[in-house]
Amino acid sequence: MLSGEALPVCADTRGANAGRILIAGKVVPDYRPKLLGNIFYMSHFSKLEGAVLANPFTIHHEKKLNDGRPFMSTCVPQAVYLDLFDIRISHAAEWQEKLKDPEDRNYKLRSIITARGEMKDRITVFRMDGEIARFDEITEVMVKPLPKGHVGGTRRATVSDGIRYSGMSSTDVPENGLMEEEPGMLLYIDPQKDSWPSEHKKPYLCLEAYMDETEFNGLLQRLSVTSAPVKKGLMRVLLELFEYEVDASLAEPWNRKDYGMLMRGKNQDWGTARARVETLQVVYQPNAVPAAPTATIDEDGIYQPATPFEPVSGATVKKIEKHLKNIAAVTAIGLAAIFVVLVSR
């Protein structure tokens, strides 16, 4: 069981073990959070009595398997999908405090894509003594550019890298985690405790993620030249979050996931999870396109070529001709008067 090999896991639906969880043919308790409709009313991270933090990325729960190994929650890369709304682009000039070369520019131009993200999954912010808050929205999403080579960290970890440390073959995650030196970050912010001024009054999640600047600038250029209104954006972001091993084994892709973000620091007063943008997509609402003009034959049998302009009605043409005649008559009278004055001198 501790070797890390995959074990057959299923939910029995018939017989004496109906509704129980089978692992390698053995019945184990089902400690998954229950569902009320499609909404979790309890998270595995709401109450952690008897649980031990083995290292910053591994939790050993009080309940044990038949072989004595404790149930585990491991913090590994998780793919979270966001629907982005209120998408904005901001441009700024930032003062550079330190310059490598005196000839370098004092200011650096920088662009940021900001949005609000809604997710199908649920993130529970917790300490080892219980839940602090629960979210299904990331209030502030910021995507920024970085030079190539920074995004990805030292391991370039993906969801696949986390599989060997999660599920029913869980093992302790390395002390430094799998997304070491990844620059992006998911932050839990409590405005009541944060020293920075905020427009928010309640705790919220903030995602600060990065992309290689070449691709970021290419996407920004496309956003700038497209006149069609933005309908929404889609983002797949990789977040280093805890997940209970039974959930990781049994959850289907369409199920709502129950993730946990551990409060860290000496006073456990700030919550973070490393993050990386994997996909960023913007969806446009197409503008109405007028029908292509076609050639016609008018009432007099005269061919009228196709033109992108609306045809002028006959009544309008007559009005224009009348105004032109009046203008011509007034002009002629004025010129005649001027001629008479000149001759009389």
C-alpha positions as CSV (number, residue, x, y, z in Angstrom):
1,M,0.0,0.0,0.0
2,L,2.9,2.4,0.7
3,S,4.8,1.5,-2.4
4,G,2.9,4.1,-4.5
5,E,1.3,1.6,-6.9
6,A,-2.2,2.4,-8.2
7,L,-5.0,0.6,-6.4
8,P,-8.4,-0.3,-7.8
9,V,-11.0,2.0,-6.2
10,C,-14.8,1.8,-6.7
11,A,-18.1,2.6,-5.1
12,D,-20.1,-0.6,-4.6
13,T,-23.7,-0.2,-5.6
14,R,-25.1,-3.7,-4.8
15,G,-25.2,-6.2,-2.0
16,A,-24.2,-5.7,1.7
17,N,-21.6,-3.2,0.8
18,A,-23.9,-0.9,-1.2
19,G,-22.9,2.7,-0.9
20,R,-19.5,2.0,0.6
21,I,-16.0,2.5,-0.8
22,L,-14.0,-0.4,-2.0
23,I,-10.2,-0.2,-2.2
24,A,-8.4,-3.2,-3.6
25,G,-11.5,-5.2,-2.8
26,K,-11.6,-4.0,0.9
27,V,-14.3,-1.9,2.4
28,V,-13.1,1.5,3.8
29,P,-15.1,4.4,5.3
30,D,-16.3,7.0,2.9
31,Y,-15.0,10.3,4.3
32,R,-15.8,12.3,1.2
33,P,-17.8,15.6,1.8
34,K,-21.5,15.1,1.3
35,L,-23.5,16.8,-1.4
36,L,-26.7,18.8,-1.0
37,G,-27.9,19.0,-4.6
38,N,-24.7,20.2,-6.3
39,I,-23.4,22.2,-3.3
40,F,-20.9,21.1,-0.7
41,Y,-22.2,21.8,2.8
42,M,-19.0,20.6,4.4
43,S,-15.4,20.5,3.3
44,H,-12.7,18.0,4.5
45,F,-10.8,21.1,5.6
46,S,-13.6,22.5,7.8
47,K,-12.7,20.3,10.7
48,L,-9.3,18.6,11.0
49,E,-9.5,17.0,14.5
50,G,-6.5,14.6,14.9
51,A,-4.9,15.7,11.6
52,V,-1.2,16.3,11.5
53,L,0.8,18.6,9.1
54,A,3.6,16.2,8.1
55,N,5.2,18.9,6.0
56,P,4.0,22.2,4.4
57,F,2.4,20.2,1.5
58,T,1.2,17.0,3.2
59,I,-1.6,16.4,5.8
60,H,-2.0,13.0,7.6
61,H,-5.6,12.6,8.8
62,E,-6.7,10.8,12.0
63,K,-8.5,8.0,10.1
64,K,-6.4,5.2,8.8
65,L,-6.6,2.5,6.1
66,N,-6.6,-1.2,7.0
67,D,-2.8,-1.4,6.7
68,G,-2.3,1.4,9.2
69,R,-1.4,4.2,6.7
70,P,-3.3,7.4,7.5
71,F,-5.6,9.0,5.0
72,M,-3.8,12.0,3.4
73,S,-4.5,15.3,1.8
74,T,-1.7,16.4,-0.5
75,C,-0.9,19.8,-1.9
76,V,-0.1,19.3,-5.6
77,P,-0.8,21.2,-8.9
78,Q,-4.5,21.3,-9.6
79,A,-6.2,22.5,-12.8
80,V,-8.9,25.1,-12.0
81,Y,-11.1,26.6,-14.8
82,L,-12.3,30.2,-14.5
83,D,-15.0,32.1,-16.4
84,L,-13.6,35.6,-16.6
85,F,-15.9,38.7,-16.5
86,D,-15.3,42.5,-16.3
87,I,-12.2,42.1,-18.4
88,R,-10.0,45.3,-18.5
89,I,-6.6,46.2,-19.8
90,S,-4.5,48.8,-18.0
91,H,-1.3,50.5,-19.2
92,A,1.2,52.2,-16.8
93,A,4.6,53.8,-16.7
94,E,6.5,52.6,-13.6
95,W,9.6,54.3,-12.1
96,Q,12.6,52.0,-11.9
97,E,14.4,52.2,-8.5
98,K,17.5,50.5,-9.7
99,L,19.1,50.7,-13.1
100,K,21.8,48.3,-14.3
101,D,23.0,50.9,-16.8
102,P,22.8,54.7,-16.2
103,E,21.6,55.0,-19.9
104,D,18.6,52.8,-19.2
105,R,15.2,54.5,-19.1
106,N,13.9,55.7,-15.7
107,Y,10.4,54.5,-16.5
108,K,9.2,51.2,-17.8
109,L,5.9,50.7,-19.6
110,R,3.8,47.8,-18.3
111,S,0.4,46.4,-19.3
112,I,-1.9,44.3,-17.1
113,I,-5.0,42.3,-17.9
114,T,-7.5,42.3,-15.0
115,A,-10.8,40.5,-14.6
116,R,-13.1,38.7,-12.1
117,G,-13.1,34.9,-12.2
118,E,-15.9,32.5,-11.4
119,M,-15.1,28.8,-10.9
120,K,-17.1,25.6,-10.7
121,D,-14.9,24.3,-7.9
122,R,-14.7,25.4,-4.3
123,I,-11.6,26.6,-2.4
124,T,-11.6,26.4,1.4
125,V,-9.0,28.5,3.2
126,F,-8.1,26.8,6.4
127,R,-5.7,26.5,9.3
128,M,-5.0,23.1,11.0
129,D,-7.7,24.0,13.6
130,G,-10.4,24.4,11.0
131,E,-12.0,26.4,8.2
132,I,-11.6,30.2,7.8
133,A,-13.5,31.0,4.6
134,R,-14.8,29.3,1.4
135,F,-14.9,30.7,-2.1
136,D,-16.2,29.9,-5.6
137,E,-15.0,33.2,-7.0
138,I,-11.6,34.9,-7.4
139,T,-12.5,38.5,-7.0
140,E,-9.3,40.0,-8.6
141,V,-7.5,38.2,-11.5
142,M,-4.3,39.9,-12.7
143,V,-2.2,38.6,-15.6
144,K,1.2,40.2,-16.1
145,P,4.1,39.6,-18.5
146,L,7.6,38.3,-17.6
147,P,10.6,37.5,-19.7
148,K,10.9,34.0,-21.0
149,G,12.4,31.6,-18.5
150,H,10.7,32.8,-15.4
151,V,7.3,31.2,-15.7
152,G,7.3,27.5,-14.9
153,G,9.6,27.5,-11.9
154,T,12.4,24.9,-11.5
155,R,10.2,21.8,-12.2
156,R,7.8,23.1,-14.9
157,A,5.3,21.0,-12.9
158,T,1.9,19.9,-14.4
159,V,-1.2,18.1,-13.1
160,S,0.5,14.8,-14.2
161,D,3.4,15.4,-11.8
162,G,0.9,15.6,-8.9
163,I,-0.8,12.3,-9.6
164,R,1.9,10.1,-8.0
165,Y,1.5,12.1,-4.8
166,S,-2.3,12.1,-4.7
167,G,-5.2,9.7,-4.8
168,M,-5.3,6.3,-3.0
169,S,-1.5,5.8,-3.7
170,S,-0.7,9.1,-1.9
171,T,2.8,9.7,-0.6
172,D,4.4,12.7,1.2
173,V,5.0,15.6,-1.1
174,P,8.6,17.0,-1.2
175,E,9.3,19.6,1.5
176,N,9.5,22.4,-1.1
177,G,6.4,21.3,-3.1
178,L,6.2,20.7,-6.8
179,M,5.8,24.3,-8.1
180,E,9.0,25.6,-6.5
181,E,10.0,29.2,-7.7
182,E,6.8,29.6,-9.7
183,P,6.3,33.4,-9.7
184,G,2.5,33.4,-9.8
185,M,0.4,33.4,-6.6
186,L,-3.1,33.0,-5.4
187,L,-3.6,35.1,-2.3
188,Y,-6.2,35.1,0.5
189,I,-6.7,38.7,1.6
190,D,-8.6,39.9,4.7
191,P,-9.0,43.7,4.3
192,Q,-9.6,44.0,8.1
193,K,-6.1,42.7,8.8
194,D,-4.2,43.9,5.6
195,S,-2.2,47.1,5.9
196,W,-2.8,48.0,2.3
197,P,-6.0,50.1,1.5
198,S,-8.7,48.1,-0.3
199,E,-12.0,48.7,-1.9
200,H,-13.2,45.4,-0.5
201,K,-14.7,45.0,3.0
202,K,-14.9,41.2,3.1
203,P,-12.1,38.6,2.7
204,Y,-11.4,37.7,-0.9
205,L,-9.1,35.8,-3.2
206,C,-6.6,37.5,-5.6
207,L,-4.8,35.8,-8.4
208,E,-1.5,37.3,-9.6
209,A,-0.4,35.2,-12.6
210,Y,2.2,35.6,-15.3
211,M,2.8,34.7,-19.0
212,D,5.9,34.9,-21.2
213,E,5.9,38.5,-22.4
214,T,6.1,37.7,-26.1
215,E,2.8,35.7,-26.0
216,F,1.3,38.3,-23.6
217,N,2.0,41.2,-25.9
218,G,0.7,39.2,-28.9
219,L,-2.6,38.6,-27.1
220,L,-2.8,42.2,-26.0
221,Q,-2.3,43.4,-29.6
222,R,-5.2,41.2,-30.7
223,L,-7.4,42.5,-27.9
224,S,-6.6,46.1,-28.9
225,V,-7.4,45.8,-32.6
226,T,-10.7,43.8,-32.3
227,S,-13.7,46.1,-32.2
228,A,-16.2,43.4,-31.3
229,P,-17.4,43.5,-27.7
230,V,-15.9,40.9,-25.3
231,K,-18.4,38.4,-24.1
232,K,-16.3,36.6,-21.6
233,G,-12.9,35.1,-21.0
234,L,-11.8,31.6,-20.2
235,M,-8.7,30.6,-18.1
236,R,-7.2,27.4,-17.1
237,V,-4.9,28.1,-14.2
238,L,-2.6,25.7,-12.3
239,L,-2.9,26.1,-8.5
240,E,-1.0,24.3,-5.8
241,L,-3.9,23.2,-3.6
242,F,-4.7,20.5,-1.1
243,E,-7.1,17.7,-2.1
244,Y,-8.3,14.8,0.0
245,E,-7.1,11.5,-1.4
246,V,-10.5,9.8,-1.7
247,D,-11.9,12.7,-3.6
248,A,-8.8,12.7,-5.9
249,S,-9.4,9.0,-6.7
250,L,-13.2,9.0,-7.1
251,A,-14.1,12.4,-8.5
252,E,-15.2,12.6,-12.1
253,P,-14.1,15.6,-14.3
254,W,-17.6,17.0,-14.2
255,N,-17.8,16.9,-10.4
256,R,-17.3,19.9,-8.3
257,K,-13.9,19.7,-6.6
258,D,-13.2,20.5,-2.9
259,Y,-9.8,22.1,-2.7
260,G,-8.0,23.5,0.4
261,M,-5.5,26.5,0.7
262,L,-3.5,26.4,4.0
263,M,-2.8,29.6,5.9
264,R,1.0,29.9,6.3
265,G,3.5,32.1,8.2
266,K,4.5,32.2,11.8
267,N,1.2,33.6,12.9
268,Q,-0.7,31.8,10.1
269,D,-2.3,35.0,9.1
270,W,-1.8,34.9,5.3
271,G,-2.8,32.3,2.7
272,T,-1.0,31.7,-0.5
273,A,-0.8,29.1,-3.2
274,R,1.6,29.1,-6.2
275,A,-0.1,29.6,-9.6
276,R,0.6,29.6,-13.3
277,V,-1.6,30.5,-16.3
278,E,-1.9,27.5,-18.7
279,T,-4.6,28.8,-21.0
280,L,-6.1,32.3,-21.5
281,Q,-8.8,32.7,-24.0
282,V,-11.1,35.7,-24.9
283,V,-14.5,35.2,-26.4
284,Y,-16.0,37.9,-28.6
285,Q,-19.6,38.7,-29.5
286,P,-19.7,39.1,-33.3
287,N,-21.0,42.4,-34.6
288,A,-24.0,42.4,-37.0
289,V,-22.7,42.1,-40.6
290,P,-24.8,43.8,-43.3
291,A,-25.7,41.8,-46.4
292,A,-23.5,42.2,-49.4
293,P,-24.8,44.8,-52.0
294,T,-26.2,43.5,-55.3
295,A,-26.7,45.0,-58.7
296,T,-30.3,45.9,-59.8
297,I,-32.3,47.2,-62.7
298,D,-34.3,50.4,-62.0
299,E,-37.8,51.3,-63.2
300,D,-36.4,52.8,-66.4
301,G,-34.6,49.6,-67.2
302,I,-31.2,51.2,-66.4
303,Y,-28.6,49.0,-64.8
304,Q,-27.6,50.0,-61.3
305,P,-24.2,48.6,-60.2
306,A,-23.7,47.1,-56.7
307,T,-22.8,49.8,-54.2
308,P,-22.2,49.7,-50.4
309,F,-24.2,53.0,-50.1
310,E,-28.0,53.2,-49.7
311,P,-29.8,54.3,-52.9
312,V,-31.2,57.8,-52.9
313,S,-35.0,58.1,-53.5
314,G,-36.4,60.1,-56.4
315,A,-38.2,62.6,-54.1
316,T,-34.9,63.4,-52.5
317,V,-33.2,63.9,-55.8
318,K,-36.0,66.4,-56.9
319,K,-35.5,68.3,-53.6
320,I,-31.8,68.5,-54.2
321,E,-32.3,69.7,-57.8
322,K,-34.8,72.4,-56.6
323,H,-32.3,73.7,-54.0
324,L,-29.5,73.8,-56.6
325,K,-31.7,75.8,-59.0
326,N,-32.5,78.3,-56.2
327,I,-28.9,78.7,-55.3
328,A,-28.0,79.2,-59.0
329,A,-30.7,81.9,-59.4
330,V,-29.6,83.8,-56.3
331,T,-26.0,83.6,-57.4
332,A,-26.9,84.9,-60.9
333,I,-28.8,87.8,-59.4
334,G,-25.9,88.7,-57.1
335,L,-23.4,88.6,-59.9
336,A,-25.7,90.8,-62.1
337,A,-26.1,93.3,-59.3
338,I,-22.3,93.5,-58.8
339,F,-21.8,94.0,-62.6
340,V,-24.4,96.8,-62.7
341,V,-22.7,98.6,-59.8
342,L,-19.3,98.3,-61.4
343,V,-20.5,99.6,-64.8
344,S,-22.4,102.6,-63.2
345,R,-19.1,103.8,-61.8
